[in-house]
Amino acid sequence: MERRKIQLVWGAALVMAGLGVFYRIPQVMPKVSEIAFFSGSPGIVKFCFYVLGVLLIFGGGKKIYENR
């Protein structure tokens, strides 16, 4: 029973982290664009951030669904 509760909390934390990524992307992208290495391809960096957010939300949702 304890393992199930831990898995639910971990799933919720993953979902919240994914939502946090979506919330922070507009605030972080101007700072990332100032870095010389990433200045030529801000679209790819933004795409990678969004994929990261989707994967976190999907993984957390799956963990919550399997352990409810």
N, C-alpha and C positions, 0 to 999 in steps of 0.2 A: 504493500500500500504506500509506503514511503517513497519508493522509486517512482511510482506513478505521479505523485504530487511534485516531485522534483522535475520530472519530465514536462509536466504542465507549466511549471514556472519557467523552465528553460525555453519552452516553446513561446510563451508570452514575451519573454525577454527578446527572443529572435524577431518576433513580429514588431515589437516596439523599436528595435534597432533598425529594422528595414524602413519603418515609417520615419524614423529620425533621419535616415539617409535621404529620403525624398524631401524632407523639410529643409535640410541643410544644403542641398545641391545649389539652389539659386544664390545662397550666401557665400559659398565656397568657390564657385566657378570663376568669379573675377580674380580672386587671389591665385587660383591655379593657373589662369591665363597669363599672369605676370611672370611665371617661371619660364625661362627661355626654352627649356626642353619641350614643354607642353604648349607653347604659344602658337605653334603651327597647326595643331590639331585639337582645338577645344571640343569639337563635335564627338570625336572618338572618346575623349576623357569623360564627357557628359554621358555618353552611351554606356560606358563601363560602370559609372556610378549608378545609373538607373538599373542596369542588369544586376548589380550587387544588391540593390534595394529589393528588387523582385525576388531574387534568390533567397534573401533573408526572410521575407514575408512568406514565401512559399514553404520554405523549410520549417519555419515556426508554426505555420498553419497545419502542415502535415503532422508535426509532432503533437500539437494540441488535439487534432482529430483522432490520431491513433491512441492517445492516452486519456481520452475523456471518460 
